[in-house]
Amino acid sequence: MSPNAPGPKVSSATAAGGRAPIVGVIVVAAGSGTRLGAARPKAFAPLAGRTILEHSLDSVFGMQRESQVVVVVPSALVDEAASMVTDAAGAAHKYVRVVAGGATRQQSVALGLAELDASVRIVLVHDAARALTPSSVFDAVVTGVAQTASGIVPGVAVTDTIKRVDDDESVVETVDRAELRAVQTPQAFPRAALDAAYAEAEREHTDDAALFAAAGNTVSIIDGDDRAFKITTPWDLRRAEGLLRDTAAPTEGLRTGIGTDVHAFDDSSELWLAGLHWPGERGLSGHSDGDPVCHAITDALLSAAGLGDIGSVFGTADPQFDGAHGDVFLRATLERLTAAGFTVNNVSVQIIGNSPRFSPRRMEAEGLLSGILDAPVSVSATTTDGLGFPGRGEGICAIATAIVSRQYA
């Protein structure tokens, strides 16, 4: 693949007589993030009250060496990202550019390379999804390239036992994990060699180190950091939320609420569960759509914030909630929490019932609910081994736990 990019640009700092950066950082934030299940592209998904991209930029602008930063985002979000990046850069905004990405990650990096000034000699490529990568890792890869003139990639030891399998998923051999590393970003390279490697590339590679090595260049591994994990799934997002919460200011008061909801099966109704429509499954009775998951979450959130319960806030006498779907209750509840100064930290829900089989749509449900609440939501399901009304197939129960926080003045 050839990036078909124009030559290096003249730095505005150089034109003004200042000293232009010799390090450039390309932040790749153009992915859709399908597996995360968020309502927006991954880099723009919420993480502890800010976007994943904003957290990632904290690390970039925490580098010791002044750098030019090029952020590659979906074309529809260039203007929004430009404002976000400028705020994050502060006084360093003159060294920042935001550009639209390509159809693949490799194309997006090529577009970012085309925006780097002629002064740049060392290029770092960083995935915005590795939002908690410490600035020290950025500094370390820059030092590595300066000392060796080779590609430098952070990596961590593989702790799991790795098996090689054949097409039938039969184990062929156990791989010596001492020879393996799980690589991370930022990955750093000499500018000229990386430009040449991209110009020669004829196929897609899994990362920039692979593309760089395919062109005959040397790549070395240095120690990475466990915090540089990639946020790919709702579980990863919850992990990141937890790490940030552990280092949050002590003025953030955490509150916990529990909600429970039960609905009986109603063969004349359609089934709505965890915000999803389940065609062909037995429906549930109720004044609204009878979604016990959304109703239990609503109760848990209201309880945590001390704002009442679903019955007192959204009573059956209110006609606007007659037949309303679960997302209506969740959005209205989130509005009330926000007005009261609360932020949703995370929610966990347990479904108890014999049907439907929930696991095939678990990620879909978690993505939908997480997107509505701008916070990680996990959903699990179990049965009662034939005991009680769920075991007899009379209905479904849901139990939710919610954690919210409030910033005190």
Phi, psi and omega in degrees: 000130175256131182290345181050044187260152175291169181292170181304145182271157176277128183292141176296328179293321178295316181299330182273001179090005180271183180265118183276148180295145174260355178248133176239141179239121174260117179259114184271113183224034185258001184284157181277330179068045184303318183291338177288331177074018181281162181286343182237167174307148192310312185296342181257006176287149183286142176216107178054046174086356177226177178275160175302320180299317181298319177297319180297320180293331176305318180291319181297312183280359173269001179296151178290323184267135176295134187223153168276137184238126176242121181253125183253121187228169174302145186302325182288347186245014183299313182296316179298316181294324181300317178295317180297315183291321179298317178298318181292326184284329182063232182293343181272012186297338181292345180258015187244138172227150175236128182227159177283143181274178180258192182286336179231167178299317182298319177295324179295318178296319179301319178294324176292319178301323182294342182268352183287143179289161180297337182288339186290128180244337179235129183244130173252135175245123187229136175276123179302334181294343174268066194288339184257013178300125180294149178300333181298331178290321176300314180298322184292320181289327175297314179299320180298316178294318181299327183274332188243341185059024176242175175286141181234127184232129174283144180207157178237153181297145176275123184263336180281153171287131185252130178248137171268132183237163177263190183296338180266010181067020174274141182289127178265316180197164173264127182274138178290107185289346176296339180267001187249149173221140172269113188274155183232190169231159012282144172255135189239146186211154169295134187304308186299317181292324179290318177303315181295320180296320179292323180294330183269343187297131182245357178215167179281139177244158184288334174205175184289330178296321179294318178296318181295317180291326179297337178273008177092012181266159179271138176234131179241151180258135169241169181296130175268205182216137181299336180284351182271026179291155183270129177278106185240322185240167175304328178296316178299320180296320177296320178298316179296318177301317180296318179295319178292323179295325180295334182253009183287164180297143182293351180281355180275107182275124180266139177228146183241140176226152179237137177227142179229141177215144182226135174223140178276152177294145179220108185294347179271357182248157172276152181270125169240122184217130181058034178081359184250149173272135182241085181300139176083355179261156178297133180278178181237145180280156177164162178294324176260223180272000177072028181276101184292333180293308180295324180290320178295320177297317179303313179298317182296318180293314179298320179297315181299323182271358181068035184251020179100208179220175186297326181292320182281330183271320182236066185293159181291346178283346182275113185294338183291345180256006177290113180078007182292144177280164186300327182296333178297315179294319182294316180294319179294323178293317179299322177299318180293318179295317180298317179297331180271002176089017182257150173240138177280124179271308175193162181224141175231134183231138173245124175265135179238115180173165182278330183210158000282172174287114193272329190305323181297340182243015182302308183297324178297316180294315181297320179296316180297310184292322178297321179294322180293317186267357183054039181201156180295133176233126176248142181228130176232167182220148179210171175242177180246020180053041175084001182268146175069183183296325177293321180294330178277000178076029182269342182178190182230140177243147174225137178237125184239144173238132182234141173242126177236162179226156180223129180273116181272145181288000000 
